[in-house]
């Protein structure tokens, strides 16, 4: 009876879910409108919804209930009542490794193809292990925090006291189980920033020097700027974004981190911004470019079902347009740090080729940060010099 109710709730939520809306925004609103759902009901509904979308476009024409059962089998390692009720023979195999599970699914559903989970594997960046990347969609990424210097022991003590499993990834980065209630564990304590492991590792390519002038061109809520500031606090910093609301979030994060000296500008970098930046020259520019986000879809698997291949070309052209506009404010011999959270070659290596051939930059380093190996996001970073 419990499993049947869980299925009915899932079907009701899925039927109410509007495409193009992040699950992380939709689900809390749904629960507010359905206050009769207890915390356990919400937890199970979250799991079923996210696991369902982790199947991507595999078995797309198969009934929804069957797809959900397949997803529950592939995405879980612990037995649960849902699978026990609807597929007891698979529940007995819940501890099998993913390759054995995939064979069982293929036997039951001959139309199943791993490549259908993420049907753009031919577009992936060089160096990405396609099989490992595809299988990573069945694993929920971890929650990562970057602990501020001097507070590592404070954080470890709280996590240990509360019996929270964590791993010290080095350089102040801790990985925690996804869903850890940090706001409950650390009320009003400013010990860390929530930031993905791969995002933190982009800082290895910044290499700022004291008194440099840097521009975080697509700053969003300021995560890369905070990394930059921690490397070199004596910078002259300019941050910009097209969205005024997200820059308000940046202000709050900067205040909490003690970053108080910076200039903030609302800029549309697809247009000429000379009126705002005519007298600016920078020793470094971070271009964390707007992108498909395909390297983060392990966290937002609903995006797989909503994505169409023509968007790859759209983002590539957008990135090239923005890059061409920002490079002219870079001093000769100084670096552009080009970053995406995309796994697509067109947004990554192909754009580095564009920057070298069409814009005149020289490539120093480029790398795919293989988050799929660490339950983290997959990202791309390149350091180019004018």
N, C-alpha and C positions, 0 to 999 in steps of 0.2 A: 504493500500500500504506500509506504514511504517513497519508494522509487517511482511509482506512478504519479504521485503528487509532484515530485521533483521534475518529472518529464513535462507535466502539464504547466508547471510554472515556467520552465524553460521555453516551452512553445509560446506561452503568452508574452514573455519578454521579447523573444525573437520576433514575434508578430508585431510588436510595438516599436521595434528598433528602426529608426530612420537611417538609411544609408548616408555616408559622408559625415556621420557624427561619431567622434571617439567614444568607445565604450566607457572610458574613464569618466566622461562627462555625462553620458546617458544613464548609466546604471544608478548612480547616487540619486538622480532625479526620479527615476522609476521607484526606488525604495521609499523616497519621501512621500510619494503618492500612494504607496501601498504599505502603510505603517504596520499592518497586521503581520508582516514578514519579520520573524525574529532574526537574531544575529546568525544563527546556524543556517537558516533558510537563505539568507543573503550570501553567506560564504559558499554554500553549495551552488547557488544560482550563478555567482561569479565564476566559479570553476567550470561549470558546464558551458557558459557562454564563451569564455576565453578558449577553452579546449576545442569547442566546436569550430571556432574561426581558425584555430591552429591547423586544421586540416586543409586550409587554403582552398584551392580549386580542385582538389582531388575528389573523385566520386561526385562530381558536381550535380549529376542528374539522378543521383540515388536519393531515396526518401530521407528527409531530415532526421528522423529517428535513427535510421541505420548509420548515417554519417556521425551523429553524436556518439553512438556506441563505439564506433571505430576510433573516434577521437579520444574518448575516455580510456580506451585500452592503450592507445599509443602514448598518451600524455601522462599517465599515472604509473607510479611504481608501488603504491600501497593499495591494497584491496579496499573497495567501497561498496556500499549496499546497492548503488545504482547498477554497477556492472554485474554484481552477483545476481540481481534480479533479471536483467535483460540478456545477459550473455554469461551464464555461470561457467561454461567451459573455458572462456577467456579469463574469467576472474581467477581461475586456478593458475593461469600463466602470467599473472600481472608482474611477477618479478623477473621475467625473461628479459634479455637484452633487446635493444631496439631492432636489430637485424632479425632476430627470431620472431619478434612480434610482427614485423612487416611481412614475413613469409606467411604467418597465419592469416593476416588480413588479405593477402594476395590470393590465398587458397579460397577464402570465403567470398571474396569480391574480385574476380579475375580482371575487372576493369581498373583496379587500383594501380596507380603509377606514382612513385615517389616524386617524379619530376612535375607532376600536376599540382603538388602542394604549392610550389613557387614556380610557375611555368615560364619564367624568364631566365633560366639558368645559363642559357647561351650568352646572355648579356652581362654575366658577372665579370668582375675585375680579375685580371691575371693574378694567380697566386691563391685564389680562394678555392678550397677543396669543396667541390660542388656537393658531393655526397654528405660530407660533414655539415655543410651549411644547411642543406635541406632537412637533415635529421634534427638539427638544432631547433627547428620550429616546434618540436614536440616537448621541448624543455623550457620551463618558465625561467627567464633570466633572473639573476640575483639583484638585490638592492645594494648599491655601492655608495659609500660616503668618503669624503676627503676630510680627514681630521686636521684641524689647524695645529701648527707646531706648538708643542708644549702641553697639548690636551690629550695626547694619545692614552696616557695611563688613566685619566679621568673616564674616557669612553670605555676602555677595556674593563675597568672596575664595575661600571654600571651594567654592561652587557653580561659580564660574568655573574654578577649578583642576581640578575634577572633570568639566568640560565638561557640566554640567547646565543645560539650557535653563530660564530663569526670566524672569519679568516683574515689575518693580517696579510694583505697583498704587497706590502712594502710601500715606502714613500708616503705614509700616512693614509693609505687606502685600505678600507675594510670592506669585505663583502658580507652581506647578511641575507637571511631568507627574505624573499619578496613578501611584502605585506607586513614586515616588522613595524610596529607602531612607534616610530621614533618620537613623535610629538608627546606620547605618553611617558616614554622612558626619559626624555630630556626636556621637560617643560621649561621654557624660557631660558634655556642654556645654549650658548652660542659656541659650541665646540667643533662644529663640522659643517660642511656643505654636502648636500645630496648631489652626486655627480657620477656618471657611469665610468667604469674602469678605462675604457678606450678613450673617452673624452679627457680624462685626467692625463693619459699618456701622450696626448697631443702636445703637452707642455714641453716634452723633451726636444721639440724642434723649434721652440721660440728663440732661445738664446739671447735675451735682451741684455743691454749694458746700462750701467748707471747713467741717469739723466737723459736717456733716450726719449724721443717722442714717438709714441705708438698710437695706432688707430685700430680699434676693434670695429670693423666696418658694418658687420651684421651682428650686432652684439646680443640681440634678444635679451634674456634676463641676466647676462653678464658672466656666465660661467667661465669662459675663456679669459676674460679680463681679470677675474679673480685669480686664476692660475698665473697669469702674467705678473700680477701685483705681488704674489707670494714669491715668485722668482726674483723680482727686482722692484722693491717698494718705492724707489726714487725715480719713477717714470713720470713723464708728462703724457697723460692718457686722454684720448678722445674716444668716445663711444657713440655709435649711431645705430638707428634702426628706423624702419618705415612705420613701425607701430608704436604710437605714443603710450598705449596701455602697457605694453610689455616693458617699456623703459621705466615705467613707474615701479614695476617689480624689480628692475635692476637697481633703482635707487634704494629700495628697501634692503636688498641683499648687500649692496655696497656699505650701507650704514651699519649693518650687523657685523660686517667683516672689518670695519674700521677704515674703509677706503673712502676718503672724503674729498680728495683733490682730483677732479676729472671734469672734462667738458662733455656735455651731452647734446646731441643734435638729432632731430627727426629728418631723415633724408631718404629720398627715393633714388636708389643707386642705379636704376635703369635710365635715369635722366641725367642731364648735365648738372652737376652740383658745384660748379665754379663759383656761383654767387655766395655760397656758404663756405667754400674751402679755397678761395682763390689765393690766399697767402700762406697755406699750410704745406709743410713738407714733413715726411715721416721717416723715422729710422726703422720702422717695422710696421707692417699692416697684417692683421689677422682677418682673413676672409673665410668665415665659417658660413659657406654659401647656402642659400635656400636650395633644398634638394628633394628628391623623391622620399627620402627617409627610409629606404629599403633595408638599410643595415639595422634599423631599430624595430622592424616588424615582429620580432620575437616578443617585444613588449606590447605592440599594438597589432595583433594578428588580424584584426578586422580590416586593416588596410589592404591585405592581400586580395580580398574579394572585391574591393572597390577600385583597384588599380587597373589601368589600361596601358598597354605598351607605348602608345603615342606620347604619354606623359614623359617618357625618358628623354625624347628629343626636345620637348618643351623645356624641361629643367636644364638640359645641356645649353640651350641657347640663352636662357635666362642667366645662367652662371657666367657664360662667356661675355655677355653684355655688361654685367656688373663688374667682372674682373677688368675688362678694358677700361671702364670708367674710374676704378679706384687706383690702378697702377700708376697713373700719371702724377699722383701725389706722393710717390715713393722716391726717396733719394737714390741716386745711383749707388750701386754696390750694396744696397740694403734689401732685406728679405720680405717677400710676400709669403705668408703661411696660408696655404689654400687647404681648406678642410671641408669634407662632407661626411654626413652619416649615411651615405649611399654605398651599396655594394655593386653598382653598375659601372662598367668600364667607361661608358659614354660620359658619365659625370665625373670620372676620376682620371685615369691615365689619358684618355682622349682629350680632356680639357687641359691637362698639363702639356700635351703636345701643342695644343692651340696657343697656350701662353708662351711657349718657347718659340714657335714658328711665326705666329701672327702678332704677338705683343712684344717679343724681343727679350723675354726673361730667360735666365739660365737656371736649369734644374740642378739643385744640390742633392736633395734627397726626396724620395717618395716611398710610402709604405702603406700597405693595407693592415690595419689593426684588427686582427682576426678575433673579434669578440666571441664568435661562435665556439671558440675553443675554451672560453672562460666564463660562460653563462653571462656574457656582456654584449653590448652593441658592437656591430662591425662598422668601422669607420675608415676613412682615407685621409692622409695628410701628406702634403708636399711642401717643401721649402725651396722657393725659387728666388733668385736675386736679379735685380734690375741692372 
